[in-house]
Amino acid sequence: MSLPAALEGGLAELGLSVNAAQRDTFLQFRESLMKAGTKLTGFGSASDLDLKGIVDSLTCLRAVSLTREQRLVDVGSGGGLPGIPLAVAVPGLQVTLLEASVRKGTFLKGLVATLGLAEVSVVVARAEEFGRSAARAGYDVATIRAVASLAVAAEYCLPLLKRGGAFVAMKGPAVAAEMDAGIAAARLLGGGPPEVVELKLPILGHRRTLVVVRKIDETPPGYPRRVGVPNRRPLDEGVIAHLGDG
């Protein structure tokens, strides 16, 4: 069975080709997500899932180079986006789908088993907890999609990265409002200056912004903060100054 036209066209615009096994896995993946419904994915049609879900996920390959045996953590994975499409597109990539919701985590475990993705694992935990576990500083790449502001994304992702690793925050065109706080948070947490990759979603032409932050130093041991604190009190310059005074 061939890929749907929207998905095939989107992959072609990204310069990606897939073999028969990858094609079949993508078809199984999209079928499973469509059956799961909009409460899980947020996509109301198959073409939206193809382009705004799968193809959008694969735009991460425009921001970072991924190779087999690298370790990637997908923070707040939800329905497995972008982690599963990246795992299918890059055979051998070791992917952890990190999801706080038990319901979604259970779905992901079943989905990974159904797809036969031996190199994909699912962890049900909050990012704050996972960043303080044995997984800390264990990943080459982190991805985070529509989960949090750039400052919060930095606190979730940078503790999980090895020095020299990078996280990719998938954003829309309005990310400029988050940049100052994101820069301040990244600096505190061992990250370098954000790199911005602007692109248009294949076929649809919607504007997308990928923000890449590379880890250049170790994250201080007090971060991430306790569960819920990063989201309630994002690390902007004012909060950082207050923490320094404390």
C-alpha positions as CSV (number, residue, x, y, z in Angstrom):
1,M,0.0,0.0,0.0
2,S,1.3,3.4,-0.9
3,L,1.5,6.4,1.4
4,P,-1.4,9.0,1.2
5,A,-0.6,11.8,-1.2
6,A,-0.2,14.5,1.5
7,L,2.2,12.4,3.5
8,E,4.2,11.3,0.5
9,G,4.3,14.9,-0.8
10,G,5.4,16.3,2.5
11,L,8.2,13.7,2.8
12,A,9.4,14.6,-0.7
13,E,9.5,18.3,0.1
14,L,11.7,17.5,3.1
15,G,14.0,15.4,0.8
16,L,13.2,12.2,2.7
17,S,12.7,8.8,1.1
18,V,11.4,5.7,2.9
19,N,11.7,2.0,2.2
20,A,8.9,-0.5,2.3
21,A,9.3,-1.2,6.0
22,Q,9.3,2.5,7.0
23,R,6.2,3.1,4.8
24,D,4.3,0.3,6.5
25,T,5.2,1.6,9.9
26,F,4.1,5.1,9.0
27,L,0.8,3.7,7.8
28,Q,0.2,1.7,11.0
29,F,1.2,4.7,13.1
30,R,-1.3,7.1,11.4
31,E,-4.1,4.5,11.5
32,S,-3.5,4.0,15.3
33,L,-3.6,7.7,15.9
34,M,-6.7,8.2,13.9
35,K,-8.5,5.5,15.8
36,A,-7.4,7.1,19.1
37,G,-9.2,10.3,18.1
38,T,-8.8,14.0,18.5
39,K,-8.7,13.9,22.4
40,L,-5.2,12.3,22.1
41,T,-3.8,13.9,19.0
42,G,-5.8,17.1,18.5
43,F,-6.0,16.4,14.7
44,G,-9.4,16.3,13.2
45,S,-8.5,14.8,9.8
46,A,-6.1,12.3,8.3
47,S,-4.5,15.0,6.2
48,D,-3.9,17.2,9.3
49,L,-2.3,14.3,11.0
50,D,-0.1,13.6,8.0
51,L,1.1,17.2,7.6
52,K,0.7,18.9,10.9
53,G,1.7,15.8,12.8
54,I,4.0,13.4,11.0
55,V,5.6,15.8,8.5
56,D,5.9,18.6,11.0
57,S,7.7,16.2,13.4
58,L,10.2,15.4,10.7
59,T,11.1,19.0,10.2
60,C,13.3,18.5,13.3
61,L,15.8,16.9,10.9
62,R,16.3,20.4,9.4
63,A,17.6,21.6,12.8
64,V,19.7,18.7,14.1
65,S,21.5,15.8,12.5
66,L,20.3,12.5,13.9
67,T,22.2,9.2,13.5
68,R,21.7,5.6,14.6
69,E,22.6,4.8,18.2
70,Q,22.2,8.4,19.3
71,R,19.9,8.8,22.3
72,L,16.9,11.1,21.9
73,V,14.2,12.0,24.6
74,D,10.9,13.3,23.4
75,V,9.6,15.4,26.3
76,G,5.8,15.5,26.7
77,S,5.4,13.0,23.9
78,G,1.6,12.9,23.9
79,G,0.7,10.7,20.9
80,G,4.3,10.0,20.1
81,L,5.1,13.2,18.1
82,P,7.8,13.9,17.1
83,G,9.5,10.9,18.7
84,I,8.0,8.1,16.7
85,P,8.2,9.7,13.3
86,L,11.9,10.5,14.0
87,A,12.5,6.9,15.2
88,V,11.0,5.5,11.9
89,A,12.9,8.0,9.7
90,V,16.3,7.3,11.4
91,P,16.7,3.6,11.9
92,G,18.8,2.8,15.0
93,L,18.0,6.0,16.8
94,Q,17.4,5.2,20.5
95,V,14.2,7.1,21.4
96,T,12.6,7.6,24.9
97,L,9.0,8.9,24.8
98,L,8.6,10.8,28.1
99,E,5.0,11.4,29.1
100,A,3.5,12.6,32.4
101,S,0.0,11.3,31.7
102,V,-0.6,7.6,32.7
103,R,-3.4,7.3,30.1
104,K,-1.2,8.6,27.3
105,G,1.8,6.6,28.5
106,T,-0.3,3.4,28.5
107,F,-1.4,4.2,24.9
108,L,2.2,4.9,23.8
109,K,3.4,1.6,25.3
110,G,0.8,-0.3,23.3
111,L,1.5,1.7,20.2
112,V,5.2,1.0,20.3
113,A,4.6,-2.7,20.8
114,T,2.1,-2.7,17.9
115,L,4.6,-1.0,15.6
116,G,7.5,-3.3,16.7
117,L,9.8,-0.4,17.5
118,A,12.4,-2.2,19.5
119,E,14.6,0.9,19.9
120,V,11.7,3.1,21.3
121,S,10.9,3.0,25.0
122,V,8.2,4.8,27.0
123,V,8.7,6.4,30.4
124,V,5.7,7.7,32.4
125,A,7.1,10.5,34.6
126,R,7.2,14.2,35.0
127,A,10.1,15.9,33.3
128,E,11.2,17.4,36.6
129,E,11.4,14.0,38.2
130,F,13.1,12.4,35.2
131,G,15.7,15.2,35.1
132,R,16.8,14.3,38.6
133,S,16.9,10.5,38.0
134,A,19.6,8.3,36.6
135,A,18.6,9.5,33.2
136,R,20.1,12.9,33.9
137,A,22.8,14.0,31.3
138,G,22.2,10.8,29.4
139,Y,20.8,12.1,26.0
140,D,22.3,13.5,22.9
141,V,19.1,15.2,21.7
142,A,15.8,16.3,23.3
143,T,12.7,17.4,21.5
144,I,9.7,19.3,22.9
145,R,6.6,20.1,20.9
146,A,3.9,22.6,22.0
147,V,4.4,21.7,25.7
148,A,5.8,24.9,27.3
149,S,7.4,28.3,26.8
150,L,11.1,28.3,25.8
151,A,12.3,29.0,29.3
152,V,10.3,26.1,30.7
153,A,11.4,23.9,27.8
154,A,15.0,24.7,28.8
155,E,14.5,23.6,32.4
156,Y,12.8,20.4,31.3
157,C,15.4,19.5,28.6
158,L,18.9,20.8,29.4
159,P,19.3,18.6,32.6
160,L,18.6,15.5,30.4
161,L,21.3,16.3,27.9
162,K,25.0,15.4,27.7
163,R,27.4,18.2,27.3
164,G,27.5,18.9,23.6
165,G,23.9,17.7,23.1
166,A,21.0,19.9,22.0
167,F,17.3,20.3,22.4
168,V,14.9,21.3,19.7
169,A,11.8,23.3,20.7
170,M,9.1,23.2,18.0
171,K,7.4,26.6,17.9
172,G,5.2,28.7,15.7
173,P,6.0,32.2,14.3
174,A,5.3,34.0,17.6
175,V,8.3,32.6,19.5
176,A,10.1,36.0,19.6
177,A,8.1,36.9,22.7
178,E,9.7,34.0,24.5
179,M,13.3,34.5,23.5
180,D,14.6,36.9,26.2
181,A,13.3,34.6,29.0
182,G,14.5,31.5,27.1
183,I,18.0,33.0,26.6
184,A,18.3,33.8,30.3
185,A,17.1,30.3,31.4
186,A,19.4,28.5,29.0
187,R,22.4,30.5,30.2
188,L,21.7,29.6,33.8
189,L,21.1,25.9,33.0
190,G,24.3,25.3,30.9
191,G,22.9,26.1,27.5
192,G,24.4,28.2,24.7
193,P,22.7,31.0,22.7
194,P,19.5,29.7,20.9
195,E,19.8,29.0,17.2
196,V,16.6,29.8,15.3
197,V,15.6,27.8,12.2
198,E,12.7,29.3,10.3
199,L,10.8,27.2,7.8
200,K,7.5,26.6,6.1
201,L,5.5,23.4,6.6
202,P,5.6,21.4,3.4
203,I,2.5,21.7,1.2
204,L,0.5,23.8,3.7
205,G,3.1,26.6,3.8
206,H,2.4,27.4,7.5
207,R,5.3,29.1,9.2
208,R,7.3,27.1,11.7
209,T,10.2,28.0,14.0
210,L,12.6,25.5,15.5
211,V,14.7,26.8,18.4
212,V,17.9,24.8,19.0
213,V,19.8,25.2,22.3
214,R,23.1,23.3,22.7
215,K,24.4,22.3,26.1
216,I,27.8,23.8,26.6
217,D,28.2,23.4,30.4
218,E,26.8,21.2,33.1
219,T,23.3,22.0,34.5
220,P,23.6,23.2,38.2
221,P,22.4,20.4,40.6
222,G,19.3,22.3,41.8
223,Y,17.6,22.1,38.4
224,P,15.1,21.1,37.3
225,R,13.2,22.5,40.3
226,R,10.4,20.7,42.0
227,V,7.4,19.3,40.1
228,G,5.2,22.2,38.9
229,V,7.6,25.0,39.8
230,P,9.1,25.5,36.3
231,N,5.7,26.1,34.8
232,R,4.5,28.3,37.6
233,R,7.7,30.4,37.8
234,P,9.6,30.3,34.5
235,L,13.2,31.2,34.7
236,D,13.3,34.7,33.3
237,E,15.9,37.3,34.3
238,G,13.7,38.6,37.3
239,V,13.3,35.1,38.7
240,I,16.9,34.3,38.2
241,A,18.0,37.4,40.0
242,H,15.6,36.6,42.9
243,L,17.0,33.1,43.2
244,G,20.5,34.5,43.2
245,D,19.6,36.8,46.1
246,G,18.3,33.7,48.0
